[in-house]
Amino acid sequence: MRLSPPLLASMPILLLCLALTACTASGPKGPDSNVTVPAVGKPPAPTSADAALSSEAFTPYAGLGAVSNDLAPGVTYRALHTACMNAVGYGQYAADVPFAIRANRGLALPQPAGPWGYVNVSLAQQYGFQTPDGEPDISPGSFSSLPMAVQEAGNKCSNIVLDFNNHEFATSLAGIETMNNEISTDVIQDAEFKKSTTAWSKCMARNGYTTADADTFALGQRQALIATPRAKPGVNATPAPDNQAQIAMAVTDAQCTLDSDLAGIYFAVQTDYEQQFVTANQQALNVAVRRYKADYAKELSRLPALLRTASGKPGLTGPSRRVQGKPSPTPSPSAS
């Protein structure tokens, strides 16, 4: 299958013959991925990437575990981490402890800029590619300043959450991950999207930027800014002089996105493919949600036992639940 848009860093997953895949004598069977190429015409541009996703059928499944939604309210990795910190006796520090997850959020919480171009000129003017993404800004320094007992507890809980995350991506979320990848790659190989991407690229070239596609351009800018502190809503509204160049790039990206209708076409095509996947795989998706919720409840009940065996060192998992596997084709962010 085609690769999903590389939004952020990914961690390894292992797709097992469980949950959304049916086990047969000949091996695992994936989700129904037969789709009809949509005809979307000239759809209007969305006001934001999140606004576009809010009405898409697959969004709640892509965000399962990563964001609170109506499929499993509050049943998230962040809530599990908080429950763990409470169980270990340091709940007051839960918000100060970073933790890593491998949640596939490419179809749940995208950045304003991506393969769809840059959505919202005013946002580009304010933040450029250094846009806030809703995650807490916890620096390594702030964690290392906490009492050693809190750091050890935080590491235990982070490892427990990561173990759970690995386990779910190998079981309940495996089919959802596969669908996420297939939907994303169907979109980026869609003829209308490719046509609008070409128009976007020509617009960028007329403004002095040579780039083949919007995703590559946005990733390049975000990587260049990776060491720069994140902008916060209401803070640094007037960009510093050294940010002017990337602000100009973001604004040009946003304007070319409008001129080419890149975002309008991208999200319209994606909406159609998502609905087709959800309709064809609704029963399997329902099973996945039930499985994830049941596993989550079990994990909560096991927290005292898990805390007795979890490593207090950063980035190490417990003795028996680490899942190794090939890299996911859809990059995913960490929650730290």
N, C-alpha and C positions, 0 to 999 in steps of 0.2 A: 504493500500500500504506500501511498505518498506520505511524505512527512508533514506533520502539523507545523504551523508557524512557530519558530523558536522565540518565545516571549521572554523567558527567564531561565535560570539554571535548573536542570532536572536532576533527579536522583534515580537509582536503579529500581526496576520493578520486575516481577516474575509473573507472567500470566499463567495461571494454573487452570486445570479442567474442573472448575468449581463455579458456583454462583450463576453467572449469566451464560456460561458455556455448557453445552450438553456433552456428557461423556459417552462415547460410543466405542465400539471395538476398534474403529479406525482412527481414533484420536478425538481431540476436542473440536467442537463445532462452534464457530464464532457467531456473532449476531447477524441478523438479516441485513445485508448492506446493499440490496438492490434498490436503486434510485432512478427516478426520471429527472432528466435535466430540466430545471425550471426556466420559465420565460418571465423575467421580472420587469422588462421595459426600462423606464427611467424613474426609479423610485427616489423620493426625496431623501436628503441626507439626514441622519439622526442628529439629535441635539447633543448626544454623548454616546460613548460606547456602552456604558451601563444602561442608558435608556433604550438602546437598541436591543440589548440582551434581555431586558426585563420582560419582554413579551414573547421570547423564544422558548420553544417547547423543551429543549434539552438543558437549558440553563440550570434548573434546580438539581438535575442529576449530576451535571459537571461540577457543581458546587457542593455536593454532598460531603460533609465532613469539614470542608474548608470555610463555608459560610453558613450562617443560620438561615433556614428557609422553611417553607411550609411543609416540606416533606419530612423533616426531622428537626423541629425547632430546638435550638440550643444544643443539639447533639453534634458537637464539633470538636476538633482537636484542641482548640483553645479552651473550651469548657472542660475537656478531660484534663488538660494541664492544670487548670485552676483547681479542679477537684483533687488532683494529686497533691498539689501544694497545700491544700487544706488538710488532706489526710496525713501529710508528713509534719504538720504543725506550723507551717510558714505561709499560710494563705495570704497574709498581708503583703507578701513579696511577689505574689503571682504575676502581677503586671510588670515587674522589674526583671523577670527571668526570661531570656530568649529561648525559643525552641524551634527546631527545624521540622518541617513537614514536606511531603512530596506530593501535596495535593495538586491535581491537574486542573488548573484554573483558566486554561486558555479559552474555554467557552463559558466561563463563569465571571471572572473579574479581569477583563483586559485593561491595559493601559490606554490612554487616549490615542497613542500612536502605535501603529502596528501594520500588518498587511493591508488593512483598510485605510491606510493613510493616517492623517492627524485630524481628529474630530474636535471641532470647536476652536475657531480662530482666537477668541478672547482668552481661552485657556493657554493657547500657544504664546500669546503676547505676554501673559503674566508669568508663566513658569517655564516655557520652552519644553525641553524633554526631561526636565527635572521635576516632574509632576508628582504630587502626593498620591499614594495609592491606598490609603486607609489603614496601613499597618503601623504599629507602634514603632517609634524610632528609638531602639534600645542599642546603645553602643557597647562594645566589649568592655570599655573602661567603666561604664556604670555598673555592669554586672560584677566585675572584679573588685569593685569597692564594697560589695556587700560582705557581711560576716561569712567566714569560711563555712560555717554550718549551713547557712542559707545557700551558698554556692553548691555545696555537695548535694543538698536536697533538690536544688534546681536542676542539677545535672541528672540526678536519678529520675526526676519527672520528665525531663526532656528525652531521656533514653527510653522511658516507658512509652511516651507518646510516639516516638519514632518507630519503636517496635510495633506498636499497634497500627501505625500508618503503613508500615511495610506489609504487615499481615493482611490488612484490608485491601491493599492494592494487588495482592496475590489471590484474593478470594472475592469478597463481595463487590469490590470496585473494579475488578479485572475487565468485565464486559463493558462497563461504563467507560473505562480508559480506552478500550478498543474502539467504541463508538465515537468517542471524542476525537481520536486520531483520524478515523475514516471520514467523519463529517468535515473536519478541518481541511483534510486533503482534497475532498471533493470540491470544496469551495475554492481553494487556491488553484485548482486545475479547471475550473469552470471557464468556458470560452468568454462569456460576458465579463467576468472578473479580469481575465487576462487582457481583454481589450481595453478596459478602463485603466488597468495598471500601465499599459503602454501609453495611454493618453496622459496619465499622471507623470510618467517618466519624461515625456516630451515637455510638459509644462515645467518640470523641475529644471530641465536642461536649458530652457529659455531664460531661466532665472539664475543660471550659473552653477547648477548642481548636477553632476553626472552620476546617476544611480539607476540601476535596473528596476528596482522595486521598492515599495514603501517600507516593507519589513526590514530589509537590509539597511536602509537609510536610518530608520528609527533605532535599530539595535546598535548601529555604529555610534550614534550620538549618545545613547544611554551608557554604553560602555566607556565612552570618553569622559562621562560625568560620574563614573562610579565612585570616585573618591570625594566627590563634592557633597557636602551636607544637603539633605533633602529640604526642599522648600516646604513650608507649612501654609495652610490656608490663612490668609490675612497677614502673612509674614513675608518680607522681602517682595512686596508687590512691585516695587521699582527695581528692576534687575540691576545687578552690579555691572560695571563696565566690562569685566571679563566674561560676563554671561551674554553680552549683546550678540555675539556671533551665533551662538546656539539658539538664542531667542529668534534671530532672523531666519535661521534654518527651519525652526518649528513653524513659524508664521507662513513661510513659503510653502512648506509641506501642507499646512492646513488649507491654504488658499488653492493650491493645486488639487487637493482632495475634493474641494467644492467644484472646481472647474471641470474635473473629470468624472464627477459623481462616483468616485471610487468607494467611499464609505457607504453611500446609498445602495450601490449594487452589491457590495460585499455582504452587508447585513441582510439584504433582501434575499440573496441567494442562500446564505447560511440559514435563515429562517425557514426557507422551503425544505432544505435538506434535513434540518433538525426535525421538522414535523414528520417527514417521511420515515426517519429512523425511529422516532418515538412511537408512531403508529404501528410500524412493523414489529417493534420489540417491546411493546408495552408490558406484556406479561413478565418478560425477563427483567425489565426495569423494576417492576413492582417487587419481584423476588429479591433483587439486589438491595432495595431500600429496606425491606424487612430484615434481610441478613445483616446489613450494616447496623441497624438499630439494635438487633439482638446481640451482636458482638460488642457493641458499645456498652450496653447494660451489663454484660458479663465482665467487661474490662473494669468498669466501676466497682463491681463487687470484689474483684481480685486485687484492687489497689494495695491493701495492707500486705498481702503476700508478695506482690511484685516489688514493693518498696524494700522488702527484706533481702532481695537478691539482686536488684538493679545496681549497676555500677554508678558510683558517685563521681566518676571522671567524665569529662566532656566527650561526647561523640561515641560512646561505647554503649552497646546494647546488652540486654540480659543474656543468660546462658543458652536459651533454646529457641528464641523466636525471630532471630535475625533472618531476613529473606534476601538472598542474593539473586541477581538476575541481570539480564541485558538492559542497557539504558532505554528509557522511554523515548519514543520519537517525539513526544510533546513535552517540551521543557516546562518546568514547574517552579514556582517561587518557594522560598522558605518563609516561615512566619516570623522569623526573628528580625 
